[in-house]
Amino acid sequence: MRRSVTAAAVITAVVAAPLVPTASSAAAPYKGANTAAVQDDFNGDGYRDLAVGAPSAANGSVAEAGAVVILYGSASSVSATRRTVITQATSGIPGDPEASDGFGRTVASADLDQDGYADLLVGAQGEDVGGKDARGSVTVVWGGSGGLKGGASISPPAGYGDGRMYCGFGMSLATGDMNGDGAPEVSIGSRCEGASYTGPFSRTGKGASNYREWRMGDTRGVVMGDVNHDGRAERFWLPGPSDDDLRGSVYIDNGPPGESGLGDKPVELPYADGHSGRIGDVNGDGYGDLVTGIADDDSLSGGTGSAHRGGEIQVLYGSAQGITTARRPKIFHQDTAGVPGVAENADRFGQSLSIGDVNADGYADVLVGSPEEAVGTRKSAGTAVLLRGSASGLTTAKAAGYTQDTAGVPGAVETGDQFGAAVHLADLNKDGRAETIVGVPTENSDGCVWVARGSASGPVLSGSVNLCGKSAGITVGDAKGYFGAALTGVHTEN
């Protein structure tokens, strides 16, 4: 028997654009923003909304300050007209737009203050803080009946990154209720320590408690979701590549440091690898499954022992015991029989990934981005591959690949478009089937996202649309705006 599983997870993607009021609002929140159906519902109308990062958008003369555009869901999905644009120049948002802040490099959501509306989390890993270059920052923007308004900074725990530069605080974001009290916890990854916050949060941006995860060094990736069906999220830390493990280790969290700091330290899963990940129920058994991506192969890492040529993903299946140290992953890459495409050096298959049910069959599907894939002679044009969930787990049956050369996909294949740099599966029109959303951040000068509605047979290409940054309200300066570089689906950052 298939059971539902609620999972929340990572994420990974600039100067200000004006706030554009939304026409979509509701007087009261719809059943609470932390339910599986409306987890990203910022205005409480019952439809999930789409957060799109444009980390290189300009604010006036300030280059690459960054922006996030919220496209509000409805019965007709999303459009560029129902939107809110958030920058660090928006009234009520902390900080100032500065060159290369990269506001919007990562985005995530959860109802942090338990008012029934989802709140937006925004990472700006390039922001200078306290005289330290690229220290990084995370901002929460509060949801409400009129959409997103006002915000606060989430500060790193005391002692975070002491003496270190370029931490990139906020380079990954994850949310999930770990203690079952209904208030989501927040985890933040970086090149320095990880940071953990217990909910609920006050409107000052402070959680009930916090700590820094210093026991593993760098923690650039973090994932949260329920893998043992107990109604509480587990947390997995992914430190990223190291000299002795280019594929990246995966650790399951055991809580904050005790008095010794060692007895409850995170436990490494010896057979698992990954630089980033996400959790969803791929085989419909009610247990969340951990899917990780390793985009760097030997041609990119400069060593040996990296991902399979072109990149790979791994699947670790959950159980009543969760994901144990004995669990071995199932591995997929473009040399796996049935996976569309051909594995080639530096394709970066697995740089982005998302999990959602595109056809309402009760099994979560996995969308994988490969933004450096060549299409014909056009290098780095990019592709996205959809792998289907089933009772036996992730399968290549009915797998499909999409590029801008695919019939029905708008736009034209061009060198350097990076189709698939970010991907997301989410039901935006409340028909029970996830839309397929693919970021194309270097399309033209602003960047775009491709949106195709779900159906019983999968993504519907006829009538699918490209929504681009300028039409969605971002400003583009001398640098490209990179609209679509960040979606709620996880994206690997170096």
N, C-alpha and C positions, 0 to 999 in steps of 0.2 A: 504494500500500500504506500502510495506517495504522500508525504507530508510536507507542509510548507516550512521553509526555513528563512529567517530574516538575517540578512548579512549586511554589514557596512564595512567599507574598506578604503584602501589607499587611493590614494590619489597621487598623481603628479601632473604641468603645463606643465602702457604704460605711461603714458601720462594722461592726465585727466581728460575726460569727456564729460559733457553735462549730464545731469540726471534727467532721464526722460520718463515721465509718469506713465504708469501702466493703466490700460483700460480694463484689466482683469483683476477683480478683487472680490472679497466676500466679507460679510459682517462678522463672521465667527469662524474659527479654524475648523477644518474638516477632520474629525476623529483623531486629531493629533498628528503632528508632522513626523513622528518617529514610527508610524506604521509602515509596513513594507510597501503599500500602494502609493503613499504620498510622502515618501521620505524627503524629497527635494521640493516640497510645496512651500514656497516662501510667502505666498499671500493667502493661504488657507482656503482656496477655492476648490480643492479636491483634485487638482491636476498637478502632476510633477512638472517642475520647471527645469530649464536647461541653463547651466552656468557655463559660459565660454570665456576662457582667458585670452587676452591679447597682450602679452607681457612686453611687447616692444612698441605699443601704441604711444604716440606723442601727446604731450600736454602743452599746447602752445609751442614755444620754442624749446621746451625741455624734451630731449630725445629719450625714447625707450623707458619712460616712467611707468607705463603699464595701465591696463584697464581690465575690468571684467564686465561682460554684458550678460544680463539675465533675460532670457527669452521665455516668456510665460506660456505654460502649457494650456491647452483648451481642447474642445472636442475636435477641432481641426488641426491639432498639433501646434507647432510653434511658427511664428513669422517674425520678420524683422521689425514689425510695427508695434507689437506688444512687448515692450522691453523696458529695462532699467539699466543705465550705464553707471558703474561705480568706479571711481578713481580716488586717489588720495587728495584730490582737490574738491571732491564732493562734500557738501556740508555735512558735518557730523562724523566724518571718517577721519581717524587719527593719522598723523604724519603729513608730509608734504611731498608732492611729486618731484622727484629728483632724477637726474640722468642715470640710466641703467639700473634703477630699482627693480624692474621686472615684476611690478605688482600684477598678480594674475598668473604667475608662472605655475602655481598649483591652486586648485579649488576643491572644496568639499562642503558637505552640509550635515547638520544635525540640529535638533531642537535643544540648544544648550541651556536655555533658561526655563524650559518646561512651560511655555505659554501656549503650546499647540501649533506654533508656526516654526517651520524650519529656518535656521539661521545659516548664513554663508560664511565659510572660512576661506581666507585668501592668503596665500603665501607669496612673499616678495623676497626671494633668497638673495637678491643682489643689493638689498638695502644696507647702507652703512649705518651703524648704530654705535653711539658712544666713541666715535673716532676709530672704530674697527671696520675695515673694508669688508663688504659683503657679509656682515654679521647675520643679516636676514631678519625678517619680521613676519608675524602672523596677525591678521586682523579678522575680527568677527564683525559681521554686519547683521543687524537684527531684522528678522522677519516680522510681518504684521499684516493687518487686513488690507493695507494699501500697498503691500510689497515691502521691499527692503528699505530700511531707513535707519541712520545712525549706527555707530559702531564703537568698538574698543579694541585695544591691543591685548594680545595674549602674551605675557612676558615670559621669557625663559626662566626656569627654576634658578634659585640662588647657586652660584658657582658654575653655571653653565659655560663651557668653552673658555675657561680661564686661560688667558695668555695665548689664545689661538685666534688666527685670522681666517677669513673666508669660510666660516662655519656653514653659511647658507641655511640658517634656521628656517624651516618651512618648506624644504625641498620635497618632503612628502608629508601627507596628512591622512589620518585615519580616525574614524569615529565608531563607537559601539558601546552598548551597555554591558559592562563587565561584571557588575555586582547585582544586577537584577532589580535595581531600585527605580528603573524608568528614566533615570537621568544619564545621558550618554557620557562616556569618557572620551577624551581626546588624546591622540598620540601624534607627536611631531618628530619627523626625522630630519637629519642634517649630516654634514660632514664631521660634526663633533658629536657630542652625546645625543641620545634620544631624550625626549621630554614627554612626561605622562601627566595627565590632569584628570582628576576625578570630578564628575558633575554632582549637582547642577552648578551652572555658572551664574554669577551676578552680572548686572549690566556694566560693571567696571571691567569685565573680562577675566575675573578671577574665578577659578574653580574651587571646589571644596577643599582640595589638597593637590599637591603636585610633587614630583620628584624627577631627578635626572637619571637616566640610565647610563651610567659611566662604566659598567663592567665589561662592555664589548668594544669600546672605542667608537669609531664611526658607526652611525646607524642611519644610512641614507634612505632606507626603505622600511616601511612599517605597514602591517595589514591587520585588520580586526574583523572578526566574524565568528559565528557560532558553529563549531565543527563537531560538537558532541550532543547537540539537541537538548541542552539543559536550559535554554532560554537566556544564556549569558555568553557574551562574546569572549573569545580568546584573542590574544595578541601575539603576533609573530614579528620579530625584528629581522631585517635583512641588511646586514652591514655593508653589502656591496663587495666588489672585487678587492682582493688583497694579494700580496706578493705570493702567498702560499696557497691561495684559492681564488683563481681568476673567475670562477663560475659564481662565487658568492655564497656564503653560508646562510643557513636559515635557522633561527632560534625561536623556540616557544617560550613565552614570558612566564615567570613564576611570581610576579609581584615586585614591590619595591625592595631595595636592599634592607636586610635586617641589621642587627648590631654589628655583625662581622662583615656584612656586605657580600658574603660568599655562599652561604648555605642555600639561599633561595635564588641563586643567579639563573639567568635564562639557560635553557638546555638546548644544545645543538642537535638538529635532526641530521644524522650522519649521511643519509642518502639523498638529501634534498639540496637543491641549489636554486639561486635566484637573486636578481637585483631588485625586483619589484614584484608585487603580487596583488591578488584579489580573491575574495571568497564568495562562492555561490554553490547552489545544489545542482551539480551537473547530472547526477544519476537519479535524482528524484526520491532519495531514500530518507529525506528529512535532515540529513547531516550536511553541513557546509563543507565544501571541498576547496582546498587551497590551490590556486593556479598561479604559477610564477613565470616570469619572463627573464630570459638571458639573451640580450640582443648582441652583445659583443662576442664576436668570434676571434680566432687567432689573428686574423688580418687587422683587427682593430685594437686588440689588447697588447700587441707587441710581444706576446709570449706564447706558450703552448698550454693546452688544457682548458681553453675557454669553451664557449658554446659550440655546438655543431656548426659547421660552415653556414653562414647566413643568419644564425640565431635560432633559438628554440624556446619552447614553453614546456613546463612540467606540471603534472596534475597529481596532487596528493589527496586521496579520498578520506573524508571524515568517517567517524564511527562512534559508537557509544562510548568508546575510550578516547575519542578525539583523534588527533594525529600523533601517533606514537613514534618513538625513535626507531622502531623496526619497520616503519612504513617506507616502501620504495615507490618512487614516482613513475608515472607513465609519461613518456617523452614524445613530443611532436615537433617536427621541423619540416622544411620544404623538400626533404628527401624521404619523408614518411609517405608510404603508399596512400594515395587518395588526397593528400594535401595539395591544393593548387599551387602552381609555380615551380620554380627550380631553385635549389639552394645555390647561392653564389656568394662570394666574399662580400662582407660588409652590407648585406641586405638589411640588417637590423630587424629581422623577424622577431617579434616579442618586445620591441621597444615600447609598445602600448598594448593594453589589453583591457577588456571589459567582459562582464558576465551578465546575461539576462535571457529571458525566454522570448524569442522572436515569434513563435508560432503557437503559444499557449498550450503546449502539449504536456506541461508539467515538468519538463527537463530544462535546466538552464543551458544556454548556448554560450560559446566563447568567441568573441571577436578579437582578432589579433592584427595589429598594425605592423607593416614592414615598409617604413617611409623611404628607405634608400634603395628599394627595389627598382631596377631598370625596367621600363616598358618599351620593348623594341630597342631602339638606339638612344632613347631618352633616359639619361641617368637620373637617379633619385626622383623619379616621377612618383613612385610609391604605390602600394597596394594594401588592401585590407582583406583578411581571410576569415570566413565564418565557419567554425566547427560546431557540429550539433551535439547536444547532450542526448543521452539515452539511458535506458535501464541498466545497460552494461557500462555506462560511463561515457566519457568524451569519445566521439567517433569521427571518422572521416567520411562516413556515408552522407551524401547530400552536401558535402562541403562545397563552398563557393568562394571564389576570389573576385574582388571588385577593384577596378581602376577607372580612371576617367576615359578609358577606351571601351569600357563595358557598355553595351547598348542600354540606353535608358538612364545612365548616369550623366548628369549635366556637366558641362565643361569640356576642356580638351586636354589631352596629355601633353605636358610640357616638362622639359628638363628642370629638375629642382623644385617641383611643386610640393613634394613630401606628403602626398596623400597617405593618410594613416599615421601621421605623427602623433595623433591622439585619437582615441576611439571611445565610444560610449554606447551602451544598450540601456534604454529606459522607455517605459510606457508613458508617453507625453499626452496622449489623447484618451486615456482611460478605457481602451478597448480590450485590455488584457494581454496585448502583444507589444513587445518592446520595439520601439523605433531603432533603426540602425543609424548611428551618427558618427561621422568620420571627419576629423580635422584635416584641413589642407592649408597650413599656416603660411606657406610661401606662394600660394596662388595670387598672382598679380601683386600689387603693392600692399594690400591690406590683409589677405588671407580669408578663407571661407570655411564653412562646415557644410557637409553633405548630409541630408536628412531623408531617410526612406522609411515609410510606415511599415509596421509588421503585418503579417497575414498568416493564414493557416499553412501556406507554403513557404513562408519566409519573407525577407524584405521585398517590397513592391517597388520595382525600379521605375515603372511608368508613372510619371507625375512626381517623382522625387525631385528635391530642390537643392540648390546651393544658396546658402545665406552668407553674405560676405560682410566684412568688417565695416566698410564705409557706410553701407546701407543700414547697418545695425548701430551706428552712432559713434564709432571710434574715430580718432584723429590720427592721420599718418604723416610723419615728418620725413626726414631724409632716409631713415631706416624703414624697412617693412614693418607693418603693424603686428604680424604674427597672430591675428585673430584665428582661433582654432588650435593654437599650440597647447592649450590645456582644456580638458573636459574632466568630468567627475571620474571617468575611467582612468586607471593608473597609467602613468607615463614615466619612463626611466630618464632621470637626469644624471649627468656625469659630475 
